Amino acid sequence: MSRKPRTPPLTGRQRSILWLLALACIPATYANTLFTQTVAYAAQDFGVSEQGQGIGAAIIRWGVIIALTLAALADRIGRRKLIVWCAFGAPIIT
């Protein structure tokens, strides 16, 4: 009977990164939950159909794809430059 080698314990830096990633998920989860809980009420107030709600949800969900693309781009052009672009670009786009 062979034993699998144990995974080495995480280093302090790895633990810090894991915590930062977990903390970064909190606002995204909050925004997603907030949207799903309020979209029906807001749609009723503004007279938006279920199709319109679906389109709105799809647009919001595309944010995940955009974020992953930007993360890959950050490795190429530099994180600081991308953060500055996003900080100024996001308010303009929205």
Secondary structure in CASP SS format (residue, H / E / C, confidence):
PFRMAT SS
TARGET T0000
AUTHOR 0000-0000-0000
METHOD secondary structure of the structure
MODEL  1
M C 1.00
S C 1.00
R C 1.00
K C 1.00
P C 1.00
R C 1.00
T C 1.00
P C 1.00
P C 1.00
L C 1.00
T C 1.00
G H 1.00
R H 1.00
Q H 1.00
R H 1.00
S H 1.00
I H 1.00
L H 1.00
W H 1.00
L H 1.00
L H 1.00
A H 1.00
L H 1.00
A H 1.00
C H 1.00
I H 1.00
P H 1.00
A H 1.00
T H 1.00
Y H 1.00
A H 1.00
N H 1.00
T H 1.00
L H 1.00
F H 1.00
T H 1.00
Q H 1.00
T H 1.00
V H 1.00
A H 1.00
Y H 1.00
A H 1.00
A H 1.00
Q H 1.00
D H 1.00
F H 1.00
G C 1.00
V C 1.00
S C 1.00
E H 1.00
Q H 1.00
G H 1.00
Q H 1.00
G H 1.00
I H 1.00
G H 1.00
A H 1.00
A H 1.00
I H 1.00
I H 1.00
R H 1.00
W H 1.00
G H 1.00
V H 1.00
I H 1.00
I H 1.00
A H 1.00
L H 1.00
T H 1.00
L H 1.00
A H 1.00
A H 1.00
L H 1.00
A H 1.00
D H 1.00
R H 1.00
I H 1.00
G C 1.00
R H 1.00
R H 1.00
K H 1.00
L H 1.00
I H 1.00
V H 1.00
W H 1.00
C H 1.00
A H 1.00
F H 1.00
G H 1.00
A H 1.00
P H 1.00
I H 1.00
I H 1.00
T C 1.00
END
